[in-house]
Amino acid sequence: MQRGSDRLNVHHDDEMKHQLQGMLRSGHSTRAEEWHDPEPSAEDDPDTTLRPAPTPGVSDEAEAEALRSELARYFGRTPFPGRREQLLGTLRERNAPERLVEVIGGLPADQDYRNVQDVMVALGRKPRS
């Protein structure tokens, strides 16, 4: 479909396809002049394909945020304020993953939780800032 805003006409486009065809099929440059080709990397150049090491604590924060989000999705506002057994009942009623039930099962039974943030603090996760 032609949109009318192309910089190149149809004939020029076909000519460019023909020029690139050899390079695309061969997998290497087909130019006679070396100055057209990109310069290869030197032996002492750093490898740019390696990813940097993860920053300490970032994955923990991301995991905590994912857990907080998942708990909030299953809890909503209904079970709060509540104790561990009420929270477990809500999770089971809403068919939450067993992993979440196990996490909430590890909470102290005698404590009241006003919201998901209280649950996260009780799990030993630092409050969101």
C-alpha positions, 0 to 999 in steps of 0.5 A, spaced: 500 500 500 502 506 498 501 512 502 504 517 498 509 520 503 515 515 501 521 519 500 523 514 495 519 512 488 518 505 487 524 504 482 529 507 487 526 502 492 527 496 487 534 498 485 536 499 493 533 492 494 538 489 488 544 492 491 543 489 498 541 482 495 548 480 495 550 482 502 543 479 505 544 472 502 552 472 503 552 474 510 558 479 509 559 485 506 560 485 498 563 492 498 570 493 494 572 499 498 574 497 505 572 504 508 565 503 507 565 497 512 565 498 520 571 497 523 572 490 527 573 490 534 580 490 537 582 484 542 583 489 548 576 492 547 571 490 552 565 485 551 559 489 550 554 483 549 555 481 557 550 484 561 552 488 567 552 485 574 545 486 577 545 491 583 544 488 590 537 489 593 534 491 586 531 484 585 529 483 592 525 490 591 522 487 585 520 481 588 517 484 594 513 489 589 510 483 585 508 479 592 505 486 594 501 487 588 499 479 587 496 480 594 493 486 593 489 483 587 487 477 591 485 481 597 482 487 595 479 491 601 474 486 604 479 482 609 482 488 612 482 489 618 483 482 619 488 476 622 491 471 619 486 466 619 481 471 615 486 472 610 488 465 609 480 464 608 480 470 603 485 467 599 482 460 599 475 463 597 478 466 591 483 461 589 489 464 590 496 460 588 498 455 594 504 459 594 501 465 597 497 461 602 504 458 604 506 466 605 500 468 609 500 462 613 507 464 616 504 470 619 503 471 626 496 469 628 495 474 634 496 480 630 491 484 626 493 487 619 490 493 617 492 493 609 497 489 605 502 494 607 502 491 614 502 484 611 508 486 608 512 489 614 510 482 618 513 478 612 519 482 613 519 486 607 521 494 608 515 499 607 514 502 600 517 509 600 
